[in-house]
Amino acid sequence: MTNNIQYIDNTIESDYSKSVSLEHRKKFAQFFTPFSIAEIMVNWLLGNKNLKTVLEPAFGLGVFSRALLLQKKDIQIKGFEVDNLIFEKAKNEFACTEKMNLLLQDYMYNDWQNKYDGIICNPPYFKFHDYDNKNILKEIENHLQCNLSGFTNLYTLFLLKSIHQLATNGRCAYIIPSEFLNSDYGKLVKQHLINTGTLRHIIVFDFEENVFDDALTTACIVLCANDKKNEKVQFTNIHSISELNVIEKLIAEYPNFSDNSKTYSFSELNPDIKWKAYYQPQNGHKFKSLVPFSTYAKVVRGIATGANDYFTFNQSKAKEYNIDEKYLLPCICHCVDVKGNNFSTSDFEELKNNNKNVFLLNAINAKDDNITQYLQKGENEKINKKYLTASRNPWYSLENRPPAPIWVSVFNRTGLRFIRNEANISNLTTFHCIYPNQLQLFSDVNIDLLFAYLLTDTARQIFEDNSREYGNGLQKFEPNDINKGKMLDLALLPEKSKNKIVDLYYQFKISECNSTSRQVIDEIDNILIENYF
């Protein structure tokens, strides 16, 4: 064994990161596991007293194997790697290690027939459009007899394959983004995890901590065992690296679970809901009379152009290409251009006069030589061949999105941000569109009442139950996260309370730029709490 294998830190990974470009590392999704976490995960494998064969499906520089070999040397290790550069470095580091078999092969297409006593991995984090989605999903479906969404991220497919390859009493430890726990594509993944009966622990790292450098994602550790020693799953929150002793205790106590309200039998787990309900305090249960937000409004994403630089215009660009304003659709293109909760015509004019991008090319049925030339420019630049434009007829047509009376932010760190679109203009995907429903014939939702509700802390708290969390406290809401999210049933409010809330909202509009605006929203919150808490 070489002396290098005795490294008890991430020196090897650090040296590699300094010598290899970030572009290369991102291409192969190389985000390295802290050695302290690798040691903990290795301890889970070592809990299998018959541990003789170990698999590292995404070997990298072998941080897990290094941690394992410090404690147990008489094991056979097999590793898969697809990047030739890091593969050669790893081969050199482990050149003198006995019983080490490193393969320059794609794990997802190989080794299906073999079983292992331990499998440990930090798989590549690739979204569905970043890997050979169609063929790898076919591999999974053929071998596991389960259907998965085409939007499934690659790291969960690594996990499902590894569980399939566990020998009797074998254990599996994965560190992966927790995104799948709360995403739509994750429903089928979670169902398969329940069906296998191997899931034991999910340890979720606090949402304000990034486990991986350069990666904006929230991590979790998934521990599985093919031993039939328990039929429960325990969820645990870790708030910092300094709390790793909590995981050590969980591993040491297995197959017993500590007295924990976050422990559930497989029959209690619902794959169709966001699993954050099992490990994070929920706000909605504090309120009565909740209904899906879709009861009152529908949320859809904003306009996706497929080539914003080409389709968006400011006044200077319009002048440069002699594009008449009648062929330009007023549109909010950047979230930062909207400052307050009410966006007016004067706000739009100010952006326009400041030469901000506030227009979209709207060239359908245009009979104008300047438009023809600009469209030809787009074809010369192959804008018409891009992913979204290639599916449109004609390629330069815009998605049908009438201006929405309310916008909502996609990403945020302080809770959902709602904007009243009083300028009645369109928006790109920087915001989602909210269209209030017609509840009954000739009876629409009172938009002022709905918007006043959306401004409150009560609304934000309840919506948070359905958010998706990323690193550093960043939250994301897809349209269906809001559609399926809960809200108070405003129809149950007494008319007097409804009128009072609307009056307060009018006060808020007047006072939005001064210190009394917060007091007005607090008053609306108090009315809601009095009626629903």
C-alpha positions in Angstrom: 0.0 0.0 0.0 1.4 3.4 -0.8 1.9 6.0 1.9 -0.5 8.3 0.1 -3.4 6.0 1.1 -2.8 7.0 4.7 -4.1 10.5 4.0 -6.8 11.2 6.6 -8.1 14.4 5.0 -8.9 15.8 1.6 -5.4 16.8 0.6 -5.6 14.6 -2.6 -8.9 16.2 -3.6 -7.6 19.7 -2.8 -4.5 19.2 -4.9 -6.5 17.8 -7.8 -9.0 20.7 -7.7 -6.1 23.2 -7.9 -4.6 21.4 -10.9 -7.8 20.8 -12.9 -10.2 23.4 -14.2 -13.6 24.0 -12.7 -15.1 23.5 -16.1 -13.6 19.9 -16.3 -14.8 19.1 -12.7 -18.3 20.4 -13.5 -18.4 18.4 -16.8 -18.0 15.2 -14.7 -19.9 16.5 -11.6 -16.8 16.1 -9.4 -17.8 17.5 -6.0 -15.7 15.8 -3.4 -16.9 14.4 -0.1 -15.4 15.8 3.1 -13.2 13.1 4.7 -15.0 13.5 8.0 -18.2 12.6 6.4 -16.6 9.7 4.4 -15.4 8.2 7.7 -18.9 8.3 9.2 -20.4 6.6 6.1 -17.7 4.0 6.1 -18.7 3.1 9.7 -22.2 2.2 8.5 -20.6 -0.4 6.1 -18.4 -1.7 8.9 -21.5 -2.5 10.9 -21.8 -5.5 8.6 -19.5 -7.9 10.4 -19.1 -10.0 7.3 -17.9 -7.1 5.1 -15.6 -8.6 2.5 -16.5 -7.0 -0.8 -17.1 -3.2 -1.3 -18.1 -1.3 -4.4 -17.5 2.4 -5.1 -19.7 3.2 -8.1 -18.3 6.7 -8.6 -14.7 6.3 -7.5 -13.2 9.7 -8.1 -10.1 9.8 -5.9 -11.3 7.1 -3.6 -12.1 9.0 -0.5 -14.3 6.3 0.8 -11.8 3.5 0.1 -9.1 5.5 1.8 -11.3 5.9 4.9 -12.2 2.2 4.8 -8.7 1.0 4.4 -7.6 2.9 7.5 -9.9 0.6 9.5 -10.1 -2.7 7.5 -7.4 -3.8 5.0 -8.5 -7.3 4.2 -11.3 -6.4 1.8 -11.8 -6.5 -1.9 -12.7 -3.1 -3.4 -14.1 -2.5 -6.9 -14.4 1.1 -8.3 -16.0 2.5 -11.4 -15.0 5.8 -13.0 -15.8 7.5 -16.3 -13.3 10.4 -16.4 -10.0 9.2 -17.7 -8.1 12.1 -16.1 -9.1 11.4 -12.5 -9.0 7.6 -13.2 -5.3 7.8 -13.9 -4.6 9.8 -10.8 -6.6 7.3 -8.7 -4.8 4.3 -10.2 -1.5 5.9 -9.3 -2.7 6.6 -5.7 -3.8 3.0 -5.2 -1.2 1.3 -7.3 0.2 -0.7 -4.4 -3.1 -1.5 -2.8 -4.0 -5.2 -2.8 -7.4 -6.4 -3.8 -8.2 -3.1 -5.5 -9.9 -3.3 -8.9 -10.5 0.1 -10.7 -12.4 0.1 -13.9 -12.7 2.9 -16.5 -16.4 2.1 -17.2 -19.8 3.6 -16.7 -21.3 2.0 -13.6 -24.9 2.3 -15.0 -24.2 0.0 -17.9 -22.0 -2.6 -16.1 -21.8 -5.0 -13.3 -25.5 -5.6 -12.8 -25.0 -9.3 -12.0 -22.7 -8.8 -9.0 -23.6 -8.4 -5.3 -21.6 -6.7 -2.6 -21.4 -6.6 1.2 -21.0 -2.8 1.1 -21.6 -0.1 -1.4 -20.7 3.5 -0.8 -20.9 6.5 -3.1 -21.1 10.2 -3.8 -22.7 9.8 -7.3 -22.6 12.4 -10.1 -25.3 15.0 -9.8 -26.7 15.3 -13.3 -30.2 16.5 -14.1 -32.2 14.6 -16.7 -31.0 16.6 -19.7 -27.3 16.2 -18.7 -26.9 12.5 -19.1 -27.9 9.6 -21.5 -31.4 9.8 -20.0 -33.3 7.5 -22.3 -30.9 4.6 -22.3 -30.0 4.7 -18.7 -33.7 4.7 -17.7 -34.1 1.7 -20.0 -31.3 -0.1 -18.1 -33.1 0.6 -14.8 -36.5 -0.4 -16.0 -35.2 -3.6 -17.5 -33.3 -4.7 -14.5 -35.5 -3.4 -11.7 -38.9 -3.7 -13.3 -39.9 -0.2 -12.2 -41.0 2.8 -14.3 -39.4 6.2 -13.5 -40.1 9.7 -14.7 -38.0 11.0 -17.7 -37.1 13.9 -15.4 -35.3 11.7 -12.9 -31.8 12.9 -11.9 -28.9 10.5 -12.4 -27.8 10.3 -8.7 -31.1 8.5 -7.7 -30.5 5.9 -10.5 -27.1 5.2 -9.0 -28.8 4.6 -5.6 -31.5 2.3 -6.9 -29.0 0.2 -8.8 -26.7 -0.1 -5.8 -29.6 -1.2 -3.6 -30.3 -3.9 -6.2 -26.7 -5.1 -5.8 -26.7 -5.5 -2.1 -25.8 -9.0 -0.9 -27.7 -10.5 2.0 -26.9 -8.3 5.1 -25.2 -5.9 2.7 -25.2 -2.2 3.5 -25.3 0.9 1.3 -24.3 4.5 2.2 -24.9 7.3 -0.3 -24.4 11.1 0.1 -26.7 12.8 -2.4 -28.8 16.0 -2.9 -32.0 15.9 -0.9 -33.9 17.3 -3.9 -35.5 14.0 -4.8 -37.2 13.9 -1.4 -39.4 16.8 -2.4 -39.6 16.8 -6.2 -42.2 15.4 -8.5 -39.8 12.9 -10.2 -38.8 11.7 -6.7 -42.2 10.1 -6.1 -41.4 7.0 -8.1 -37.9 6.8 -6.6 -39.3 7.0 -3.1 -41.9 4.3 -3.9 -39.1 2.0 -5.0 -37.2 2.7 -1.8 -40.2 1.7 0.2 -40.8 -1.4 -1.9 -37.3 -2.7 -1.4 -37.6 -2.5 2.4 -33.9 -1.6 2.7 -34.1 2.1 3.6 -33.1 2.7 7.2 -31.9 6.3 7.7 -32.1 9.6 5.9 -29.9 12.3 7.4 -30.6 15.7 6.0 -28.0 18.5 6.3 -29.4 21.8 7.4 -30.4 24.0 4.5 -28.0 26.8 5.3 -25.0 24.6 5.0 -23.3 23.5 1.8 -21.6 20.2 2.2 -19.9 20.4 -1.3 -17.7 23.3 -2.4 -19.0 25.0 -5.6 -22.3 23.1 -5.5 -25.5 24.9 -4.7 -27.4 22.0 -3.3 -28.6 20.5 -0.1 -27.1 17.2 0.9 -28.5 14.1 2.7 -27.0 10.8 3.6 -29.1 7.7 2.8 -28.3 4.5 4.7 -29.7 1.2 3.5 -29.4 -2.4 4.7 -30.6 -5.6 3.1 -30.9 -7.4 6.5 -34.6 -7.4 7.4 -33.6 -6.2 11.0 -35.9 -3.3 11.0 -39.0 -2.1 9.2 -38.7 1.6 10.0 -37.0 4.7 8.6 -35.6 7.4 10.8 -35.2 11.0 9.6 -32.5 13.2 11.2 -31.5 16.8 10.7 -27.9 17.8 11.0 -27.2 21.5 11.3 -23.4 21.5 11.0 -20.4 19.3 10.4 -19.7 19.5 14.1 -22.8 17.4 14.7 -21.5 14.4 12.9 -21.4 12.6 16.3 -25.2 12.4 16.0 -24.8 10.1 12.9 -22.2 8.0 14.7 -24.7 7.4 17.5 -27.4 6.4 15.0 -25.1 3.9 13.4 -23.8 2.5 16.7 -27.4 1.9 17.9 -28.6 0.1 14.8 -30.7 -2.0 14.5 -32.4 -0.2 17.4 -33.6 3.4 16.8 -33.5 6.1 19.4 -36.7 7.5 20.7 -37.4 9.9 17.9 -40.7 11.3 16.6 -39.1 11.3 13.1 -39.2 7.5 12.9 -41.8 6.0 10.6 -42.8 2.5 9.4 -42.7 1.9 5.7 -46.5 1.8 5.7 -46.6 5.3 7.1 -44.4 6.8 4.4 -46.3 8.4 1.5 -44.2 8.7 -1.6 -46.7 11.2 -3.2 -45.9 14.0 -0.7 -42.8 16.0 -0.1 -40.9 14.1 2.6 -39.8 17.3 4.3 -43.0 16.7 6.2 -41.2 13.9 8.0 -38.1 15.9 9.0 -39.1 19.5 9.2 -41.7 21.3 11.3 -44.8 22.0 9.2 -46.7 25.3 9.5 -50.0 24.4 7.9 -51.2 22.1 10.7 -51.5 25.2 13.0 -54.3 26.5 10.9 -57.8 25.2 10.2 -59.8 25.3 7.0 -56.9 24.8 4.5 -57.6 24.2 0.8 -55.2 23.7 -2.2 -54.1 27.0 -3.7 -55.5 25.7 -7.0 -59.0 26.3 -5.5 -58.5 30.0 -5.9 -55.9 30.4 -8.7 -53.7 28.5 -11.2 -50.0 29.0 -11.4 -48.0 28.4 -14.6 -44.4 29.4 -15.4 -43.6 32.5 -17.3 -42.7 32.8 -21.0 -39.7 30.6 -22.0 -38.0 32.0 -25.2 -35.2 29.5 -25.5 -32.8 32.3 -26.4 -33.3 35.4 -24.2 -30.4 37.3 -25.6 -32.0 37.1 -29.1 -35.6 37.7 -28.2 -35.3 40.4 -25.6 -35.0 44.1 -26.5 -34.3 47.4 -24.9 -34.7 50.7 -26.7 -31.2 50.8 -27.9 -31.4 47.4 -29.5 -34.7 48.2 -31.1 -33.2 51.3 -32.6 -30.1 49.4 -33.7 -32.2 46.9 -35.7 -34.9 49.4 -36.6 -37.6 47.3 -35.0 -40.9 49.2 -34.6 -42.3 49.0 -31.1 -45.5 47.5 -32.4 -43.5 44.3 -32.9 -42.3 44.3 -29.3 -44.2 42.8 -26.4 -43.8 44.7 -23.1 -42.3 42.1 -20.7 -40.5 41.9 -17.4 -37.2 40.0 -18.2 -35.4 40.2 -14.9 -36.6 39.7 -11.3 -34.4 42.5 -10.0 -36.2 45.0 -12.2 -39.3 44.7 -10.0 -38.7 46.4 -6.6 -41.9 46.5 -4.7 -45.1 44.5 -4.4 -47.0 46.5 -6.9 -45.7 47.0 -10.5 -47.3 50.0 -12.3 -47.3 51.5 -15.7 -45.0 54.2 -14.5 -42.6 51.5 -13.1 -42.5 50.0 -16.6 -41.9 53.4 -18.3 -39.0 54.1 -15.9 -37.4 50.8 -16.8 -38.0 51.5 -20.5 -36.4 55.0 -20.3 -33.5 53.5 -18.4 -32.8 51.3 -21.4 -33.6 48.0 -19.5 -34.7 44.9 -21.4 -38.4 45.2 -21.2 -39.6 43.9 -24.6 -39.9 40.6 -26.4 -39.8 40.2 -30.2 -43.4 39.5 -31.3 -43.0 39.0 -35.0 -45.9 36.7 -35.9 -47.6 37.9 -39.2 -45.2 40.8 -39.4 -44.7 42.3 -42.9 -41.7 44.4 -42.3 -38.3 44.3 -44.0 -36.4 45.0 -40.7 -38.2 42.1 -39.0 -37.4 39.8 -41.9 -33.7 40.8 -41.7 -33.7 40.2 -37.9 -35.3 36.8 -38.3 -32.7 35.9 -40.9 -30.0 36.9 -38.4 -31.5 34.5 -36.0 -31.4 31.7 -38.5 -27.8 32.5 -39.4 -27.0 32.2 -35.7 -29.0 28.9 -35.6 -31.4 30.3 -33.0 -34.1 28.4 -34.8 -32.3 25.1 -34.0 -32.2 25.5 -30.2 -34.1 23.1 -28.0 -37.2 25.2 -27.5 -37.3 27.1 -30.7 -37.0 24.0 -32.8 -40.3 22.7 -31.4 -42.2 25.8 -32.4 -44.0 26.7 -35.6 -42.8 29.2 -36.6 -39.6 29.0 -34.5 -39.9 32.7 -33.4 -43.4 32.4 -32.1 -44.0 33.2 -28.4 -45.7 30.9 -25.9 -49.3 31.8 -25.3 -49.1 33.5 -21.9 -51.6 36.4 -21.4 -50.4 38.9 -18.8 -51.0 37.5 -15.3 -52.5 39.9 -12.7 -50.1 38.4 -10.1 -46.5 37.3 -10.3 -44.6 35.1 -7.9 -40.9 34.7 -7.5 -39.3 31.3 -8.5 -36.2 31.5 -6.2 -36.0 33.2 -2.8 -34.3 33.2 0.5 -36.9 35.1 2.6 -40.2 33.5 1.5 -42.3 33.8 -1.6 -42.5 37.2 -3.1 -45.8 38.2 -4.8 -46.2 41.2 -7.1 -49.4 42.7 -8.4 -49.0 43.3 -12.1 -50.9 46.5 -12.5 -49.1 47.4 -15.7 -50.7 44.3 -17.3 -47.5 43.2 -19.1 -46.0 39.8 -19.7 -43.1 38.1 -17.9 -40.4 35.6 -18.6 -39.6 32.6 -16.4 -38.0 34.9 -13.8 -41.6 34.9 -12.3 -44.4 32.4 -12.4 -47.9 33.6 -13.5 -50.9 33.5 -11.2 -54.3 33.5 -12.8 -57.3 33.7 -10.3 -60.1 31.3 -11.0 -63.7 32.0 -11.8 -65.3 30.3 -8.9 -68.9 30.4 -10.2 -70.5 31.7 -13.3 -70.1 35.5 -13.3 -68.3 35.3 -10.0 -64.5 35.8 -10.0 -62.1 35.6 -7.1 -61.6 39.0 -5.4 -58.1 39.7 -6.6 -57.5 42.4 -4.0 -58.5 40.0 -1.2 -56.4 37.2 -2.6 -53.3 39.4 -3.1 -53.7 40.9 0.3 -53.7 37.4 1.8 -50.6 36.4 -0.3 -48.6 39.3 1.2 -49.0 38.0 4.8 -46.6 35.9 6.8 -49.4 33.4 7.3 -49.5 32.7 3.6 -45.7 32.4 3.3 -45.5 30.1 6.3 -48.1 27.7 4.9 -46.5 27.7 1.4 -43.1 26.9 2.9 -44.4 23.4 3.7 -44.3 22.7 -0.1 -41.0 24.4 -1.1 -37.8 22.8 -2.4 -34.6 23.7 -0.6 -31.2 24.2 -2.0 -27.9 25.3 -0.4 -27.4 28.4 1.6 -31.1 28.8 2.5 -32.2 29.1 -1.1 -35.8 28.0 -1.8 -37.4 27.2 -5.1 -41.1 26.8 -6.0 -42.2 25.1 -9.2 -45.7 26.0 -10.4 -47.2 22.8 -9.0 -45.5 23.3 -5.7 -47.7 26.4 -5.3 -50.8 24.9 -7.0 -50.7 21.9 -4.6 -49.6 24.0 -1.6 -52.2 25.0 0.9 -53.9 28.3 1.8 -56.6 29.5 4.0 -60.1 29.1 2.6 -60.9 32.8 2.2 -64.5 32.0 1.4 -65.1 31.2 5.0 -64.1 34.7 6.2 -67.0 36.9 7.4 -67.8 39.7 4.9 -66.8 42.2 7.5 -63.4 40.7 7.7 -63.0 40.5 4.0 -63.9 44.2 3.6 -61.5 45.1 6.3 -58.6 43.2 4.7 -59.3 44.8 1.3 -59.3 48.3 3.0 -56.0 47.5 4.7 -54.6 46.4 1.3 -55.5 49.8 -0.2 -53.7 51.4 2.8 -50.7 49.2 2.1 -50.5 50.3 -1.5 -50.4 53.9 -0.3 -47.9 53.3 2.4 -45.7 50.7 0.7 -42.6 52.9 0.6 -42.8 53.9 4.3 -42.5 52.3 7.7 -46.3 51.9 8.3 -46.6 49.3 5.5 -45.4 46.4 7.8 -47.9 47.4 10.4 -50.7 47.2 7.8 -49.7 43.6 6.8 -49.4 42.7 10.5 -53.0 43.8 10.9 -54.1 41.6 8.0 -52.2 38.7 9.6 -54.0 39.3 12.9 -57.4 39.1 11.2 -56.4 35.7 9.6 -55.1 34.3 12.9 -58.3 35.3 14.7 -60.4 33.4 12.2 -58.3 30.4 11.4 -55.8 29.7 14.2 
